[in-house]
Amino acid sequence: MKYVVGIGEALFDCLPEGRKLGGAPANFAYHVSQFGLNGCAISGIGDDELGEEIVETFERVRLNHILPKVEQPTGTVKVTLDSKGVPQYDICLGVAWDHIPLTAEMLDVAHQAEAICFGSLAQRSEVSRRTIHAFLDAAPIDALRVFDINLRQQWFTAEVIAESLNRANVLKINDEELDVVATMLLGVPTVPGKLIAEDADKTRAVCRDLIAKYDLRMLILTCGAIGSYVFTADSESYVQTPKVKVADTVGAGDSFTATFVAQILLGKSIRQAHEKAVAVSAFVCTQNGAMPVLPDEQKA
């Protein structure tokens, strides 16, 4: 059996309208499963009511999961939204997904993984970082290893990003994160939020430099309302972001990543996968929370 895995944080986003299950790797696994693939969410939970709620939710939506219980409480994040529905996060420390233990069950899934999505946030702790690295190292050599970077607050370092890119073959990054990474890893002077807006040629050069330096198959760059790109060493796809009535953008990027990966695994071209990812993430922006049910026309 082949698996498409999201490994890292599973938590509750505490939004203005209430608590909703989230965490980028968990969102990824959930959305992948909506396209008929064998998604699996791997994280840690506390021995508490919130942990039980995560298990119950994953079982209700029939999402495979490995969620060992640890001493720390299940993670929560306070999410506030600006006037455009863009989230800001206050991420609690010392929570269960900071202490994900490596288990035999995880390694069994790793050996059967055809794609793995991981980020930087769950690697803020040494315990979870070691588990994520061991999982990636145990996967088949031809598996997609997607580093959906997700820089949050101060919870990242140049070392973690570089180590992750050395284990990845696909990088998913947004425009603000690209400014940080370009300066941190390539020594390219940038102004936060300005690279893609002010110098498209420089942006392309930075993306291709990252592909070459870390031997990536693809680099996916999302730029909010401007649009998104998929770069390979010798090709480029651009799709404009459609205008929709935004409820919030929580989880939209995760749905983009999941949809793109699912379409590639289902045999679609990069362009086809890119267009479908844009359409699905736009739909997710019209819904509250990170894990809405996709209508049939979005899954077709």
N, C-alpha and C positions, 0 to 999 in steps of 0.2 A: 504494500500500500504506500502511495506517495503522499507526502504532506506539504502544505504551504504554511509556513510557521511565522508567527509574530512573537518575538521573545523580548521581554523587558517589563515595563510597567503596565499593570492593570489596576485601575483606581476609579474613584468617583469624582467627577467634575461637579463641584457645587456651584451651579449656575443661578442667576437671579430668579429663574422660574422653578428651581428645585434641583435635586440631585440626579445626575445621570451617569451611567457607567461609561468609562472611557479609558484613556491611555493609548498612545499611538500604536504600539504593537498589537494590543487587543483589538483596536479599531480595524487595523489592517486585516487580521485573521477573520474577523466578522465579515468584512466586506468581500474578501476573497471567497468566502463560503457561499455568498449570495450568487456567485457565478458557477456554482456546481462543483467547485474544487474542494479538496479535503483540508480546509483551514484548521489550524491548531494554535491556540493562545497559550503561551507559557509565561508564568509569572509566579509571584509569591503572594499569599494572603495571610491575614491574621486569623487567629481562632476567635472570631467575633461575628456579630450579625452582618456587618458589611461584607466580610469574606463569604459567608453563606449566601448572601444575596448575589455576589458575583457568580458563584457556582450555579445557583438556581437559574440565573439569567442565561448563562452559557448553555445549560442543559435545555432550557426552554427553546432556544433558537438552534439547538442541535449543533453547537460549535464544539469541536474537540478541544480539550483543555488539560493542561498539567499545571496544577496550582497547589504546590505543597504549602502546608500551614507552618508558619514560623512564629517566634515569640513576639515579634513586632506587630503593631496594628495594621490593618488594611489601609492602603494609602488614600488620601483625599487631596483635592486641589481646589482652592477657592478661585473661581473664574469670574472676572468682571468684563463687561462688554462696553466698547466705546460706541459712539453714535452710528458707526457703520457696521456694527456687529462683530468687530474684530476683538478677539479675546486677549486679556492679560491674565497671567497665571501667578498664584502664590502657592508654591509647592511645598508640602509638609516634609520635614526631615524625619529620619529614623523610622521608616515605615517598612511594610513587609517586602515590597518589591526592591528595596535596597539590600535584601538578604536572601536572594533566590539561590537555593542550594542545587548543586548538580546531582541529578538522580539517574539511576539506570534507565528508567522509563524515558527520560529526556534524551539520553544517548541513543536509545532505540529509535526514537522519532528522528533524531538528527541523521542517522544512517539512511533514512528513507525520505529525506527532505529534497524536494525539487526546487524550492525557493525559501529563503529566510529573510525576514525584514527585522532590522534592529536599529536602535538609535543611540544617541549619546547620553540621554538623561539617566537611564538605568545603570549606566556605567560610572555614575558619580561615586558609587561605593565599590570597594575592592571585591567584595563577595560576589555581587551580581556581575561585575565586569569579568571575573574569572570564569563564571558559569557561561556567560555569553560567548566568550572566546573559545572555551572548550567545545561548546555546541557547534559553533561555526567550523572549528577545526575537524570535527567528526563528520561533517556533512560530505556528500559525494563531491568530487572535484568539479563536476560540471553544473552543480546547483547554482541558481541565481542567489547572490548574496547582496541584498539591497541595504545600503546604509542610508536610512532616512534620517538625516542628521539631527533635526529637531533641537536646535540650540535653545535652552531655556534658562533664563536668569543667569546666574554665575556658574551653572552646573556643567562646565565643560573645560577641557584643557587642550592645548596643542598636541600633547602626547596621546590623549584618548582619541582625538580626531584622526591623527596620523596612523595609529595602530588599527583603528577601525577601517580606514581606507585601504590599508595593506591587506586586510582580510576580505574586503568587499570587491565586487566586480560591477556594481551599479551604485551611483550616488544620486540621491534625491535631495535637493537643496532649494531654498527660496532665495529671493534677491537680496534680502537683508543678511541672510547667513552667508551668501557668497562673498559679500564685502568683508566679513569677518575672516573667512577661510582664506581669501586671496591674500590678505595682509599676514595672517598667522602662519600659513604654510608656504606661500610663494613669495612673500616679501613685497607684494604689490601694494603701494600706498593707495588707500581708498578712503572715501568719506562715507560713513554709514548711510545706506539707503540711496546712494547716488550712482553707483557703478552702472547698473542697467539703464537708469533713466538718462544718464548723460553721455555714455560712450558704449554703444552697442558693439563696435568692433573690439574694444578692450574686453568687454564681457565675453565675447566669443573666444578671444585668445586665452583668457583665464580658464574658461571651461575646458578648452582643448589642452591646456597645460596640465590641468588636474587629471584629465583622461590619460595623458602620456605618462605623467609622473607615477601614477598609481595603477597603470595598466587596466583601466576600466573599460568595460564593454559599452556602457552608456552613462551619460550624465543628464539627469532630468532637472530642469530649472523652472520653477514656478515664480511668477512675478505679479501675483494678485490680479488686479483689474487689467493690467497691461497684456497679459497672455502667458503662455508657457512654451518652453523649448525642450526638445530632446536632442542631445548631441551624441554622435559617435565620433570616432577618429576621423571619418571622412564624409559625414552626412549631418544634416540639420533639419529638424521639423519644428515648425512654429504654428501654434493654434491660438487664436484670439479668445479671450475669456468672454463668454456670453453675459449679457446683462440680465440679472434676475433680481427679484425682491428678496433681500437677504434677511433671514431670521437670525442666524449666527453662522460664523465660519468655523466653529469647533468641529474638528474631525474632517473637514473638507479635504485637507492635504493628505490625510491618511486614506480617504476613499479614492483619491486620485492615484496614489501609489498602488493600492490594492487592485484597482481596476486595470491599470496599466500592466501590472505583473500578470494578472489573470488572463488578460487578452494575449499577451506574449506566450504564455504557457498553453493557451488554446490554439496557437498557431497563427495568430494575426500578425500583420506587419507592424513595424514601429509606428507608421502613420495611423493605421487603423486603431492600434492600442492607444495612441495619444489622443485621438479624437474622442474615443469612448471615455477615456479618463476625464477629459475636460467636461463632457456632458454629465457624467455621474457626479463629479465634485460640485458642479453648478447646482444640481438638484439637491445635494446634501446641504448646500448653503441656504436653501429655502426651508429647511426643516430645523427644528430645535434639537440640539444634542448631536453626538457623534455617530450614533448607530441607528439611523432610520431604516425602515424596510424599503428596499428599492422597488418601484413599480415594474411590472413585467417589461414595459417598453425600454426601460433602462438596462435590463439584463439581457435583452435580445442581441 
